[in-house]
Amino acid sequence: MPGKFVINGATLKCPLCSSSGTLLVSHTEVQLQDVPWATNGDRNKSNLVFGGVCNKWRKNKPPCASVISPTQWQGLASDVEIDGELMLVEDSTIKCATGGVDIAIEDTAQIDVPTDLPDSENAVLKKFLVNVRRPEDYKGEYGFDWLRDEYIYPIETIDHNTTNDLDNVPLPVCKNPNDLKNEYKTKDVVSPISPYGIDYYPAWLSIFPDTEEGYVNQVQLNIEIEEIEPLQSDETEIIFECDNENLIVTPEKIPLNDLLLDKQTKNWENTTKDYYLAEKVITVKCEGGVLEDHQEIKIFAELKGEKEEVGKLMVYKNSTIPSFEIVVVDVSIAGNPTSYNTSFYYPLLKLSFTQAMIKPVVVDTISFDISLLPLTAPVVRDFTEMYINTPTLSNADSNALLKFEDDLLYLFSLYNEVLNPINSNASKKTYIFRTPFKPLHPHTGEELRGMAYAGHPDKEIPGWGNSIVLFPFGLLDDSNMIHELGHSLSLPHTFEEKYVSPFTFYQGFTDNHMDYFNQYDPNPNSVGLPNPNRNNMYSFFKWQWDIMREDRSLIYENTSLE
């Protein structure tokens, strides 16, 4: 009989999954080490629990849990069975029909009993930190932000910055990391902590109250246990406490042992970070009322009466939720209405600005066919000649694009009786112009995606307005619309230094909506390396939530500003 028997909680390894899995045994009748034994009967999707994504897909990788298709266990014990099912042993494997690979048993979960047992009566609480993290299947449906390690430590290799060739130098992605650390440690944080003398940076969560039907008011989150000293099996419990009765965490307690399954390591310079990641193990819900102020969920470790605060989750206030009124203008130039899809509605309304407790509302959709306007009018004739009959935008510089946007908005306002200038303080609506124009980048020749009204280049600080223009290339990806609307809500690019922004990052290294899909390249005729987060850019930072909520175009219940 080959090797150890397998018990409930065994660790599984799939060559295509981004993380290890756990075997959950269905029956409870026969136990080993007070835990149920595993058999060939434990072969359903519910028995093989993987929290990662399947790497068989190159893009838009699905969660393993949604695509796993186990078949039959192979290499079973030949003469031991429970309820007619043969026992699993450490060499047993089961094929996943989806990936076509064998899932193996990495750890049987049996515990080696030492000759000298630890003295449980005199056990002391080990040192570690507890961090809350979002799951891998996050798509922007609620707000979640934290201080990523690569933002403040030299983990990412930066090939170039805006002035020098850095020649593959590991650097923090944020150019002013000390300022960023101070922001996450203290800004709006209730009772900042430093467990064991270590600076702690709590994550931020934003969810709606349950009175807001159709919006996310509860989420499942990951727990990360960060070792300060080696951890071992004992009776330590992780406890979640919150003084606000409208904020509920379940479960309130978790045995530390249940979280020490998937150990991972991260390295930079002379530093090694060992941590355990448990996926979707707590649920946080706002129920029964609103959060008038930012709230804290304290996280404690407790062992035999010894209790230490080892973590914290901050939850953004949700008592005041402004509206973001949007008018969609579908522009045609050829005499026939241009066909535009409406796929953007869902990410616009549910997967972006709701992170900042802002509710986008599409209040009107207008068809604007320029070919139907009277050519006898000088303004129509000039616009047609400059932008439709001639290739003025084929190699558009910033001045040409700004003039085009000004001319388009003026023409639209003139023939649609817009009372107040769209980009003035008097306008409370934001306009999305979806257009068939195809301006090209003056150096690379690539089609441009879109633009937001940003005043004029002679201004030191841009006058972010209430309009964006999207071009056909930009309409292929909804994230372009979110990016440009972020500008309309006062957000600069994450990498821009010339405008007022509290923090500056190297271009093309974050998962933020206001970053670019590509890294910086000093050659103006080249496109930089792809952003490593290219297919998962769904985030706004917490400090961006604050900026957007103060934008002049938002409509609060009683005033234009909170």
C-alpha positions as CSV (number, residue, x, y, z in Angstrom):
1,M,0.0,0.0,0.0
2,P,1.8,3.2,-1.2
3,G,2.3,5.8,1.5
4,K,0.2,7.6,4.0
5,F,-3.6,7.8,4.1
6,V,-5.2,11.2,3.2
7,I,-7.5,13.0,5.6
8,N,-9.8,16.0,5.5
9,G,-8.0,19.3,4.8
10,A,-5.3,17.7,2.7
11,T,-3.5,20.2,0.4
12,L,-4.0,19.7,-3.4
13,K,-1.7,20.9,-6.2
14,C,-2.9,21.5,-9.8
15,P,-0.3,22.5,-12.4
16,L,-2.7,25.0,-13.9
17,C,-4.1,26.6,-10.8
18,S,-2.5,29.8,-9.4
19,S,-2.8,28.6,-5.8
20,S,-3.0,25.3,-3.9
21,G,-6.3,23.7,-3.1
22,T,-8.0,21.9,-0.2
23,L,-9.6,18.5,-0.1
24,L,-12.9,18.4,1.8
25,V,-14.1,15.0,2.9
26,S,-17.9,14.3,2.6
27,H,-18.4,11.6,5.2
28,T,-17.6,11.8,9.0
29,E,-18.0,8.1,10.1
30,V,-14.3,6.9,10.1
31,Q,-11.6,9.2,11.4
32,L,-7.8,9.4,11.6
33,Q,-6.3,11.8,14.1
34,D,-9.9,12.8,14.9
35,V,-10.4,13.9,11.2
36,P,-12.4,12.1,8.5
37,W,-10.4,9.9,6.1
38,A,-10.6,10.6,2.3
39,T,-11.9,8.1,-0.3
40,N,-12.6,7.9,-4.0
41,G,-16.1,9.2,-3.2
42,D,-14.5,12.7,-2.6
43,R,-14.3,13.5,-6.2
44,N,-16.9,16.2,-6.8
45,K,-16.3,19.9,-7.4
46,S,-17.4,20.6,-3.8
47,N,-14.6,18.3,-2.5
48,L,-11.8,19.9,-4.4
49,V,-11.7,23.5,-3.3
50,F,-9.3,25.8,-5.2
51,G,-9.3,29.5,-4.7
52,G,-7.1,30.6,-7.5
53,V,-7.6,31.1,-11.3
54,C,-7.0,28.6,-14.1
55,N,-3.9,29.4,-16.2
56,K,-5.1,27.3,-19.1
57,W,-6.6,30.6,-20.2
58,R,-4.1,33.2,-21.3
59,K,-6.6,36.1,-20.9
60,N,-9.5,36.7,-18.6
61,K,-8.6,33.7,-16.5
62,P,-11.6,32.2,-14.8
63,P,-11.7,31.1,-11.1
64,C,-10.7,27.4,-10.8
65,A,-13.8,26.8,-8.8
66,S,-16.0,27.6,-11.8
67,V,-14.3,25.4,-14.4
68,I,-12.8,22.5,-12.4
69,S,-14.1,19.1,-13.7
70,P,-12.7,16.2,-11.6
71,T,-13.0,12.6,-12.9
72,Q,-11.9,9.5,-10.9
73,W,-9.1,9.2,-8.4
74,Q,-6.2,6.9,-9.4
75,G,-3.6,5.1,-7.3
76,L,-5.9,4.2,-4.5
77,A,-5.3,2.0,-1.5
78,S,-6.1,-1.5,-2.8
79,D,-7.6,-3.1,0.3
80,V,-9.1,-0.4,2.6
81,E,-12.4,1.1,1.9
82,I,-15.2,3.1,3.6
83,D,-18.9,2.7,2.4
84,G,-17.6,0.8,-0.6
85,E,-15.1,3.5,-1.7
86,L,-11.4,2.8,-1.6
87,M,-9.2,5.1,0.5
88,L,-6.9,7.8,-0.9
89,V,-3.2,7.7,-0.2
90,E,-0.5,10.3,-0.7
91,D,0.3,9.1,-4.3
92,S,-3.3,9.3,-5.5
93,T,-4.1,11.6,-8.3
94,I,-7.3,12.8,-10.1
95,K,-7.5,14.3,-13.6
96,C,-9.3,17.6,-14.3
97,A,-11.1,17.2,-17.6
98,T,-11.0,20.9,-18.2
99,G,-7.3,21.3,-17.9
100,G,-6.3,17.8,-18.9
101,V,-3.8,17.6,-16.0
102,D,-3.5,15.5,-12.9
103,I,-4.3,17.1,-9.6
104,A,-1.9,15.6,-6.9
105,I,-1.9,15.5,-3.1
106,E,0.8,17.8,-1.9
107,D,0.2,17.3,1.9
108,T,-1.9,14.5,3.3
109,A,-2.8,16.7,6.3
110,Q,-1.7,14.0,8.8
111,I,0.3,15.5,11.6
112,D,3.6,13.9,12.6
113,V,3.4,13.4,16.4
114,P,6.7,14.5,18.0
115,T,8.4,12.6,20.7
116,D,8.4,15.7,23.0
117,L,4.9,17.2,22.8
118,P,4.8,21.0,23.2
119,D,3.7,22.2,26.6
120,S,0.2,23.6,25.7
121,E,-0.3,24.9,29.3
122,N,2.7,27.2,28.9
123,A,2.2,28.1,25.2
124,V,2.8,31.8,24.3
125,L,1.2,33.9,21.6
126,K,3.4,33.9,18.5
127,K,4.1,37.2,16.7
128,F,2.4,37.8,13.4
129,L,0.2,40.3,11.5
130,V,-3.2,39.8,10.0
131,N,-4.0,41.6,6.7
132,V,-7.3,41.7,4.9
133,R,-7.2,41.4,1.1
134,R,-9.6,41.2,-1.8
135,P,-10.1,37.9,-3.7
136,E,-8.6,37.2,-7.1
137,D,-12.0,37.4,-8.9
138,Y,-12.4,41.0,-8.0
139,K,-13.7,43.2,-10.9
140,G,-14.4,46.5,-9.2
141,E,-17.9,45.8,-7.8
142,Y,-17.0,47.4,-4.5
143,G,-14.2,49.5,-3.2
144,F,-11.1,47.8,-1.9
145,D,-7.7,49.4,-1.5
146,W,-4.5,48.6,0.3
147,L,-0.8,49.6,0.3
148,R,0.7,47.1,-2.1
149,D,4.3,45.9,-1.2
150,E,5.6,46.8,-4.7
151,Y,4.5,50.4,-4.3
152,I,6.9,51.0,-1.3
153,Y,9.6,48.3,-1.7
154,P,12.0,47.7,-4.6
155,I,10.2,44.7,-6.1
156,E,9.3,45.7,-9.7
157,T,12.0,46.2,-12.3
158,I,11.6,49.7,-13.8
159,D,13.2,49.9,-17.3
160,H,12.7,53.6,-17.8
161,N,11.5,56.8,-16.1
162,T,10.6,60.1,-17.7
163,T,14.3,61.2,-17.9
164,N,16.7,58.3,-17.7
165,D,17.2,54.7,-18.9
166,L,17.3,52.9,-15.5
167,D,18.6,49.7,-17.0
168,N,16.4,47.1,-15.2
169,V,16.6,48.5,-11.7
170,P,14.2,47.3,-9.0
171,L,12.5,50.3,-7.5
172,P,9.3,51.1,-5.5
173,V,6.5,51.7,-8.0
174,C,5.6,54.9,-6.1
175,K,8.2,57.7,-6.5
176,N,7.4,59.1,-3.1
177,P,6.9,55.9,-1.0
178,N,7.3,57.6,2.4
179,D,4.4,59.9,1.7
180,L,2.3,57.0,0.5
181,K,3.1,55.0,3.7
182,N,2.1,57.9,5.9
183,E,-1.2,58.2,3.9
184,Y,-2.2,54.6,4.5
185,K,-1.0,54.4,8.1
186,T,-2.7,57.6,9.4
187,K,-5.1,59.4,6.9
188,D,-8.7,58.8,8.2
189,V,-7.5,55.7,10.1
190,V,-9.2,55.2,13.4
191,S,-6.5,54.6,16.1
192,P,-3.5,53.7,14.0
193,I,-1.5,50.7,15.3
194,S,2.0,49.4,15.3
195,P,1.9,45.7,16.4
196,Y,5.3,44.6,17.9
197,G,6.7,48.0,16.9
198,I,6.0,47.4,13.2
199,D,4.1,50.0,11.1
200,Y,0.7,48.7,10.1
201,Y,-1.2,49.9,7.0
202,P,-4.8,48.8,7.1
203,A,-6.8,48.0,3.9
204,W,-9.9,50.1,3.0
205,L,-13.3,48.6,2.1
206,S,-16.3,50.5,0.8
207,I,-19.7,48.9,0.5
208,F,-23.2,50.2,0.4
209,P,-25.8,50.0,3.1
210,D,-28.5,47.3,2.5
211,T,-31.1,50.0,1.9
212,E,-29.4,50.7,-1.5
213,E,-31.0,48.0,-3.5
214,G,-28.9,46.6,-6.4
215,Y,-25.6,47.7,-4.9
216,V,-23.0,45.6,-3.1
217,N,-23.6,45.6,0.7
218,Q,-21.7,42.5,1.6
219,V,-18.4,40.9,0.4
220,Q,-16.2,37.9,1.0
221,L,-12.6,38.7,1.7
222,N,-9.2,37.0,2.0
223,I,-7.1,36.8,5.2
224,E,-3.3,37.0,5.0
225,I,-1.3,35.9,8.0
226,E,2.2,37.5,7.8
227,E,4.8,35.8,9.9
228,I,7.0,37.8,12.2
229,E,8.3,34.6,13.9
230,P,7.7,31.0,12.8
231,L,4.1,29.8,13.5
232,Q,3.1,26.4,14.7
233,S,-0.1,24.6,15.5
234,D,-1.7,25.8,18.7
235,E,-5.0,27.1,20.0
236,T,-4.6,30.7,18.9
237,E,-7.8,32.4,17.6
238,I,-8.2,35.3,15.2
239,I,-11.0,37.6,16.5
240,F,-12.8,40.4,14.6
241,E,-14.4,43.2,16.6
242,C,-16.4,46.2,15.5
243,D,-18.3,48.7,17.7
244,N,-20.8,49.7,15.0
245,E,-23.8,47.5,15.1
246,N,-24.5,48.1,11.4
247,L,-21.2,46.5,10.4
248,I,-21.2,42.7,10.7
249,V,-18.2,40.3,10.3
250,T,-18.8,36.6,10.1
251,P,-17.4,34.5,11.5
252,E,-16.4,36.5,14.5
253,K,-13.6,34.0,15.4
254,I,-11.4,31.8,13.3
255,P,-8.8,29.3,14.6
256,L,-5.4,30.3,13.4
257,N,-4.7,26.7,12.3
258,D,-7.5,27.0,9.7
259,L,-5.6,29.9,8.0
260,L,-2.1,28.2,7.9
261,L,-2.6,26.2,4.8
262,D,-1.2,28.0,1.8
263,K,2.2,29.4,2.6
264,Q,3.8,31.8,0.2
265,T,7.0,33.9,0.1
266,K,7.9,37.2,-1.4
267,N,11.5,38.5,-1.7
268,W,13.1,41.9,-2.3
269,E,16.6,43.2,-1.5
270,N,17.6,41.4,1.7
271,T,14.0,40.9,2.8
272,T,11.9,37.8,2.9
273,K,8.2,38.0,3.7
274,D,6.5,34.7,4.6
275,Y,2.8,34.7,4.7
276,Y,-0.3,32.4,4.5
277,L,-3.2,33.3,2.3
278,A,-6.8,32.0,3.0
279,E,-9.3,33.0,0.4
280,K,-12.8,34.2,1.1
281,V,-12.9,33.2,4.7
282,I,-14.7,36.2,6.2
283,T,-17.8,38.1,5.1
284,V,-18.3,41.8,5.9
285,K,-21.8,43.2,5.6
286,C,-23.4,46.6,6.2
287,E,-26.9,45.9,7.5
288,G,-29.6,47.8,9.4
289,G,-28.3,51.3,8.9
290,V,-25.6,53.5,7.4
291,L,-22.1,54.3,8.4
292,E,-22.0,58.0,9.4
293,D,-18.2,57.9,9.7
294,H,-15.3,55.8,8.7
295,Q,-15.3,52.6,10.8
296,E,-12.7,50.2,12.0
297,I,-12.8,46.5,12.3
298,K,-10.1,45.5,14.9
299,I,-8.4,42.2,14.4
300,F,-7.0,40.4,17.5
301,A,-4.9,37.3,18.1
302,E,-5.7,35.5,21.4
303,L,-4.2,32.5,23.1
304,K,-5.1,31.5,26.7
305,G,-6.1,35.0,27.8
306,E,-3.2,36.7,26.0
307,K,-4.6,39.1,23.4
308,E,-2.9,41.4,20.9
309,E,-4.3,43.7,18.2
310,V,-2.5,42.4,15.1
311,G,-4.5,44.0,12.3
312,K,-7.3,46.3,11.2
313,L,-9.7,46.8,8.3
314,M,-11.1,50.3,7.7
315,V,-14.6,50.7,6.2
316,Y,-15.5,53.8,4.3
317,K,-18.5,55.9,5.4
318,N,-21.6,55.3,3.3
319,S,-24.2,57.7,4.8
320,T,-23.9,60.3,1.9
321,I,-24.0,58.9,-1.6
322,P,-23.9,61.5,-4.4
323,S,-25.2,61.1,-8.0
324,F,-23.1,61.4,-11.1
325,E,-25.5,62.4,-13.9
326,I,-24.3,61.4,-17.3
327,V,-25.6,62.2,-20.8
328,V,-24.5,59.9,-23.6
329,V,-24.1,61.6,-27.0
330,D,-23.8,59.2,-30.0
331,V,-22.2,61.1,-32.8
332,S,-22.7,60.3,-36.5
333,I,-21.1,61.9,-39.5
334,A,-22.1,59.8,-42.5
335,G,-25.8,60.3,-42.9
336,N,-26.7,57.0,-41.2
337,P,-26.8,56.6,-37.4
338,T,-23.6,55.1,-36.2
339,S,-24.2,51.8,-34.4
340,Y,-22.9,51.9,-30.8
341,N,-23.4,49.1,-28.3
342,T,-24.5,49.6,-24.7
343,S,-22.2,47.1,-23.0
344,F,-20.6,50.0,-21.1
345,Y,-23.6,50.5,-18.9
346,Y,-22.8,47.7,-16.5
347,P,-19.1,48.7,-15.8
348,L,-20.1,52.3,-15.6
349,L,-23.0,51.9,-13.2
350,K,-21.7,48.9,-11.1
351,L,-18.0,48.3,-11.5
352,S,-16.2,51.7,-11.1
353,F,-17.3,54.8,-9.4
354,T,-19.4,53.0,-6.9
355,Q,-16.0,52.2,-5.3
356,A,-16.0,55.8,-4.1
357,M,-19.7,55.7,-3.0
358,I,-20.7,57.6,-6.1
359,K,-23.8,56.5,-8.1
360,P,-23.5,57.1,-11.9
361,V,-26.9,57.7,-13.5
362,V,-27.4,57.8,-17.3
363,V,-30.1,60.6,-17.5
364,D,-30.3,60.9,-21.3
365,T,-29.0,59.4,-24.6
366,I,-28.9,61.7,-27.6
367,S,-28.2,60.9,-31.3
368,F,-26.3,63.7,-32.9
369,D,-25.9,63.3,-36.7
370,I,-23.7,66.1,-38.0
371,S,-24.6,65.4,-41.6
372,L,-28.1,66.4,-40.9
373,L,-27.1,69.9,-39.8
374,P,-27.5,72.8,-42.3
375,L,-24.3,73.3,-44.4
376,T,-25.4,76.8,-45.0
377,A,-24.5,77.6,-41.4
378,P,-20.8,78.8,-41.2
379,V,-20.1,76.9,-38.0
380,V,-21.4,73.6,-39.6
381,R,-19.5,74.2,-42.9
382,D,-16.3,75.0,-41.1
383,F,-16.6,71.9,-38.8
384,T,-17.3,69.7,-41.8
385,E,-14.5,71.0,-43.8
386,M,-11.9,70.8,-41.0
387,Y,-12.8,67.4,-39.4
388,I,-14.8,65.4,-42.0
389,N,-13.6,66.4,-45.4
390,T,-9.9,66.7,-44.6
391,P,-7.5,64.6,-42.5
392,T,-6.9,67.3,-39.9
393,L,-6.7,64.8,-37.1
394,S,-4.5,62.2,-38.8
395,N,-1.5,63.3,-36.8
396,A,-3.1,65.3,-34.0
397,D,-1.0,67.1,-31.4
398,S,-2.5,68.2,-28.1
399,N,-3.5,71.6,-29.4
400,A,-5.3,70.2,-32.4
401,L,-7.2,67.8,-30.2
402,L,-8.2,70.5,-27.8
403,K,-9.5,72.6,-30.6
404,F,-11.4,69.6,-32.0
405,E,-13.1,69.0,-28.6
406,D,-14.0,72.7,-28.2
407,D,-15.5,72.8,-31.8
408,L,-17.4,69.6,-31.3
409,L,-18.9,70.7,-27.9
410,Y,-19.8,74.1,-29.3
411,L,-21.5,72.6,-32.3
412,F,-23.5,70.1,-30.1
413,S,-24.5,72.8,-27.6
414,L,-25.6,75.1,-30.4
415,Y,-28.0,72.6,-32.0
416,N,-29.2,70.9,-28.8
417,E,-30.1,74.0,-26.8
418,V,-27.6,73.4,-24.0
419,L,-28.2,76.4,-21.8
420,N,-25.0,76.4,-19.8
421,P,-21.5,75.7,-21.2
422,I,-20.9,72.0,-20.6
423,N,-17.5,72.5,-19.0
424,S,-18.5,75.3,-16.7
425,N,-19.2,75.4,-13.1
426,A,-22.9,75.9,-13.9
427,S,-23.2,72.5,-15.6
428,K,-24.1,69.6,-13.4
429,K,-24.2,66.9,-16.1
430,T,-21.2,65.0,-17.6
431,Y,-21.3,64.3,-21.3
432,I,-19.9,61.2,-23.0
433,F,-19.4,61.8,-26.7
434,R,-19.0,58.5,-28.6
435,T,-17.7,59.4,-32.0
436,P,-16.5,57.9,-35.3
437,F,-13.5,60.2,-35.6
438,K,-10.1,58.4,-35.8
439,P,-7.3,60.8,-34.7
440,L,-3.8,59.2,-34.8
441,H,-0.9,59.6,-32.4
442,P,1.6,62.0,-34.0
443,H,4.6,59.7,-33.4
444,T,3.5,56.1,-33.2
445,G,0.6,56.4,-35.7
446,E,-1.7,54.5,-33.4
447,E,-5.3,55.3,-33.1
448,L,-6.1,57.4,-30.1
449,R,-8.6,56.0,-27.6
450,G,-10.2,59.2,-26.1
451,M,-9.8,62.4,-24.3
452,A,-11.2,64.3,-21.4
453,Y,-11.6,68.1,-21.3
454,A,-8.6,69.4,-19.5
455,G,-8.6,73.2,-20.1
456,H,-5.6,74.4,-22.2
457,P,-1.9,73.5,-22.0
458,D,-0.9,77.0,-20.9
459,K,-2.6,76.4,-17.6
460,E,-0.4,75.1,-14.8
461,I,-3.3,73.1,-13.4
462,P,-5.9,71.6,-15.8
463,G,-9.5,72.7,-15.6
464,W,-11.0,69.2,-15.5
465,G,-14.4,69.6,-17.2
466,N,-17.6,67.7,-17.6
467,S,-17.1,66.1,-20.9
468,I,-15.1,63.2,-22.5
469,V,-14.7,62.2,-26.2
470,L,-14.2,58.6,-27.1
471,F,-12.9,57.4,-30.5
472,P,-13.6,54.0,-32.2
473,F,-10.4,52.4,-30.8
474,G,-11.4,53.5,-27.3
475,L,-14.9,52.1,-27.6
476,L,-13.5,48.6,-27.9
477,D,-12.6,48.6,-24.2
478,D,-14.9,49.9,-21.5
479,S,-11.9,50.8,-19.3
480,N,-11.1,53.7,-21.6
481,M,-14.4,55.3,-20.7
482,I,-13.8,54.8,-17.0
483,H,-10.3,56.3,-17.4
484,E,-11.6,59.5,-19.1
485,L,-14.5,59.9,-16.7
486,G,-12.0,59.7,-13.9
487,H,-10.3,62.8,-15.4
488,S,-13.7,64.5,-15.5
489,L,-14.0,63.8,-11.7
490,S,-10.7,65.6,-11.1
491,L,-8.2,62.7,-11.2
492,P,-4.9,63.1,-13.1
493,H,-2.9,60.1,-14.4
494,T,-1.2,58.1,-11.6
495,F,2.2,58.9,-13.2
496,E,1.8,62.6,-13.9
497,E,4.0,65.0,-11.9
498,K,3.1,68.3,-13.6
499,Y,-0.5,68.4,-12.1
500,V,-1.5,68.5,-8.5
501,S,-1.5,64.9,-7.3
502,P,-0.5,63.7,-3.9
503,F,1.5,60.7,-5.1
504,T,3.3,59.8,-8.3
505,F,3.8,56.2,-9.7
506,Y,5.9,54.9,-12.5
507,Q,3.8,54.6,-15.6
508,G,2.2,51.2,-16.4
509,F,2.8,49.3,-13.2
510,T,-0.5,49.6,-11.2
511,D,-4.0,48.1,-11.6
512,N,-5.5,51.6,-11.3
513,H,-8.0,53.0,-13.8
514,M,-5.9,56.2,-14.2
515,D,-2.7,54.3,-15.2
516,Y,-1.8,53.4,-18.8
517,F,-1.9,50.0,-20.4
518,N,1.8,50.3,-21.3
519,Q,5.0,51.3,-19.4
520,Y,6.9,54.5,-20.4
521,D,9.3,54.3,-23.3
522,P,11.7,57.2,-23.9
523,N,11.5,56.6,-27.7
524,P,8.5,58.7,-28.8
525,N,8.0,56.4,-31.8
526,S,7.7,53.2,-29.6
527,V,5.1,51.8,-27.4
528,G,6.4,50.6,-24.0
529,L,6.2,47.2,-22.4
530,P,2.7,46.1,-21.3
531,N,1.4,46.9,-17.9
532,P,1.7,43.6,-15.8
533,N,-1.9,44.3,-14.7
534,R,-3.1,44.9,-18.2
535,N,-6.2,42.6,-17.9
536,N,-7.0,43.5,-14.3
537,M,-7.1,47.3,-14.1
538,Y,-10.3,47.7,-12.0
539,S,-9.1,49.8,-9.1
540,F,-9.4,53.3,-7.7
541,F,-7.2,54.1,-4.7
542,K,-8.9,55.3,-1.5
543,W,-7.3,58.7,-1.8
544,Q,-8.8,58.9,-5.2
545,W,-12.2,58.2,-3.7
546,D,-11.7,61.3,-1.6
547,I,-10.8,63.5,-4.6
548,M,-13.7,62.3,-6.8
549,R,-16.3,62.8,-4.0
550,E,-15.4,66.5,-4.0
551,D,-15.8,67.1,-7.7
552,R,-18.1,70.0,-8.6
553,S,-20.3,68.0,-10.9
554,L,-21.6,65.5,-8.3
555,I,-25.1,66.0,-6.9
556,Y,-25.6,65.6,-3.2
557,E,-29.0,65.6,-1.7
558,N,-28.8,69.1,-0.3
559,T,-25.7,70.6,-1.8
560,S,-23.3,70.3,-4.7
561,L,-20.5,69.3,-2.3
562,E,-20.5,67.1,0.7
